[in-house]
Amino acid sequence: MRKYFIDNLRWMDVFLLIPYHAAQAFNTWGELNYVTFPGNKVCSSFIVFLSPYFMPLLFLLAGMSTRYALKKRSYGQYIVERVKRLIVPFLFGVIVFCPILAYIGDKTNFGYSGGFFEHYKVFFTKWTDLSGFDGGFGVGQFWFLYFLFVISFVAIGIIALVNRIFQSKKERDIPFWVICLFGVPLPFLYELLSVGGKSFAEYLFVFLIGYYIMSGDKAIEKTEKYRYVTLAMGLIACAANVYMFIWSGKDFGTINVIAKAFAEWFMILGLIGIGKNKLDHTGKVSTYMSRRSFPYFSWHFLWVVLFQYWFSGIFGSNIVLMYFVPMLLAYPVTFICSEICLRIPTLCFLMGTK
């Protein structure tokens, strides 16, 4: 039977991308954005509260989905599907959306005065950190797609090798306290195989935990049983992470990293448990949102940045308006663009939508 809570957790996570990316323009740690405003601790707290588990949850859900997908697909069929669903929208997004974002980043951060079409040459010839904030080549939010493809490809090799060595595929009944301990390696993985501040090692580890552990019915049942305990622990760790990183004014070093790891793993466990208990169903809203996740993902950041760029000269330093107006406008416009894409087969294919 299909695990509908996986679909629902995925679209809910993706739905938060607009307020998350809108808040990044106000970060207090000096990171550039396509449009950068004076730092705001409230917006920064929102980012830091979500960031430990926000993207790792998607990789864990992808690992769980892979386990179910391989029950009805060969390894080759799975890779072909990953190319269609990940590489095609990645290339389309980098070629079509990212030059616009990089152009705005160059204008707002470095005073670029040339025209938009002139800037294409800058985009495709200037290589720095792949963010695009400086006008150079960047992948924007599409980093997630190429990370997920590479991780899926590597994971398939690991899975095939393990299946060849160990023939038994019987699910093992793992104690819940052991499941909790899978968060222990996380602090050691954050800087390992890191690209642009994002760790291939961390996300591969979480993906494989999703595949081997969290896809099992017994593990899901235990996670559901202890959902409120793990959620409470995750929320406490998130609050501690926010305090240490944003509000304390001190560098807590390793303690902060441990708090982040606690927040990441226990929030994931809590959300999986809540999802299984409350969201394991389908309906009109679930079906509607799930089908629009991919075009929504592709369009959302462009509209957030464009609205912030356009309104920056109108609202000036009014942080409340500069955050909420672009964010609230980005939602309907993103959904309109998603609806248009779903009605054009070629765009469906280019954005990885079935």
Summary of the structure (lengths in Angstrom):
residues: 354
radius of gyration: 20.5
end to end distance: 20.4
largest distance: 64.5
contacts: 1171
relative contact order: 0.15
helix: 73%
strand: 1%
